[in-house]
Amino acid sequence: MQIRELAVQDSYVLDLVAHGDSRGSFVEWFRADVLGEATGYRFPLAQANHSVSGRGALRGVHCAQVPPGQAKYVYCPTGQVLDVVVDLRVGSPTFGAHSAVRLDGDRPRAVFVPEGVGHAFVSLAPASSVVYLVSTPYAPEREFGIDPMDPELALPWPEDVEFELSAKDRAAPSLAEARERGLLPTMEQCAARYAELRGPAPR
């Protein structure tokens, strides 16, 4: 398992190793120690989600207010998705920037999305499974979205796909509108949350 930071600061992609023989294959798709060594803090697992999406289904850009926010660890065991992270942290050196990673079952990878960073993906296959671990339980009153088609973000969605979005995602505000409405977390809030997860400094 190899891990490297994406262009969006504090977000990571993990290249996983698949082991196979005549019986099938095996992938160790999450390691708390590997992730913790890279981020410098623990990932408190609170909930595990599983979605199945047809080709063109686009989910996001989703985020949760900080504190406490919601970090995600995303993996696609079957099918294929284009996974996108967007820095929504006001004051971050990479605010407004995005990183895109193709996730699929044939080349196993995972993406870590920290608190304060938005997440979205589009399915590129007829039936793509996405499983993701999250650091806090789902709390609809703290969730918000950003328009995935916002021209200011200019996310790299493929041109040969007919997109299908939920009504909620279609109605989501642009990045600028969300900032004006005070929806976006600040880098200061997120840094405080990361420090909290890091725990007290050793004596």
N, C-alpha and C positions, 0 to 999 in steps of 0.2 A: 504494500500500500504506500503510495507516494502522495504527498499533499503539497500544494503550492497556493500562494495568495493570488487572488484575481485582481483585476484593475480597480475594482471597488474595494477600498480598504477594509480589512477585517473579514472579508468573504474569501472562501477557499473552495478549490476543487480537489477532489481526491480520486486518483487513478487507482482502481482496485484490481486485484489479481484473481482471475477465475481459474479454478482447478477442475479438470475434467478427465473422464475416462469413459469406458463403454457404458457405464451406468448413468452418466449425465454429468452435471457440473456442480460446483460448490463455490460460493463467493462469501468472503467475510466482509460484509458491507458497512459495518460500523464498529469503530474502536474508540472508546472514550479516551483512552490514554494517548492515542495518536492525535486526536482532535484537540485535547487539552494541552498537549505539548506545543502545538502550533498557535493556539489562541491565547494561551496563558491563563485560562480560567476553565472552570468546569461547565459542562452542559447538563443542566438539570432536566432529565427526561420526565415530562408530565403527561404526554398523550402521544399516541401513534395513529396516523391517518392513512387511508388508502383510497385513491380515486382511480377510476377507469374512464378514459376519454376517447371519443372517436376522433378521426382525423379532422383537424381544423378547430377543435374545441380549445378555446383560449381562456385561461383562468388567471386573473390578476389584472393589475399589479396590486397585491395585498400586503398590508402591514398592520401592526398593532401599536397603540400608543405606549410610550415609555415614560415612567416605569409602569409595569415591569417589562413591557414589550413581549415579543415572542420570537425566539431564535428557531430556525428550522434546519433539519438535516434531510436532504432530498435525494431519493434514489429511484431509478426506473428499472425494475427487473424485467419487464417485457414491453415490447413496442418501442417507440422512439419519441422523444420530446426535445424541443428547444427550450432550455431552461434559462431564465433571465433574472438577474438581480439588479436592483436600481438603488442607488444611495439616496435616501430621503432625509438624511440627517443634516439639518441646517447648521452650517459651520464646519462641516466635514471637508477635508481637502479634496474629496472626490464627490461632493454634493452634485446630484443630477447625472452623474456618470452611470454607465451600466456595463455589465459583463454578460456574455451569452455562452452557454456550454451545451453541447448536444449530449443528451443522456440516452442510452439504449441498452438493451439486454445483451447485445453482442459485444459491446465494449464497455464493461461495467465501470461507471463513475458515480460519484456522489458530489453534492454541492452543500456547503455550509453557509447559511444565511444568518448573520447576527441580528440582534435586536436593533431596530431602527432602519434596517435595509429592506426595501420592498422586494417581493418575489412574484414571478409570473412564469407561466409556461404555455406552450401550444403543442398539441399532439400532432405528430407527423405520420402516424400510422393509424389503421382502422380501429385498433383497441390498444391504447397505451396505459399500462398500470404505473402509477406513481405512488410510492409509499414515502411518508415523511414523519420524522420524529420531531416533536415540538417541545419547547422548554416550559411553556405555561399552557393551561387548559384554554379551550376556545371560550372567548368572552365577547359576544357580538357587540356589546356597548363600547368596547375599546378598539374594535376593528375599523379600519378605513381603507379605501381604495383610491388608486390614481388611474386615470384613463390610459389604458395600454396603447392607445393610438395617438396620444398627445404628441403633436409634431415637435414640441420642444425636447422631448425625450428621444425621439427618433429611434425607437427600439428596432432591432434588426429582424423583424418578422419576415418570413419567407413570402415571396411574391406569388408562388404557385399554389397557395393554400386559400380555400374559402373559409373565413373565420366564423366561428359561432361563439358568441359571448352571452353571459347571463344579463338580464335586465339591469341588475345592480352594477355590473362592470361597465355596461354601456353608458350608464348615468354618472359614472365616477368623475370627479373634477380633474382638471389638468393639474400639473405640478404647481404652476403659479397660483391657481385658485386655491389649492389645498394649503399653500403657504400663507396666503392672505387670510384664510379662515382659521389659522392657528392649528391645523391638524398635524403638521409635521413635527417629529421630535427634533430636539437639538442634539448636537454632538456632545454637549456638556451633560445632558441627561443620559445619553447612551454610555458615555465614558464612566459615569457614576455607577450605572448598572453593571458594566463590565468589572469595575473595581469591587463591587459587592459580591459578584460571583467568584472573583479571585480570592476573596476572603482576607482575613487580617494578615499583615506582613509577618513573616517569621521573626522571632526574637533572637 
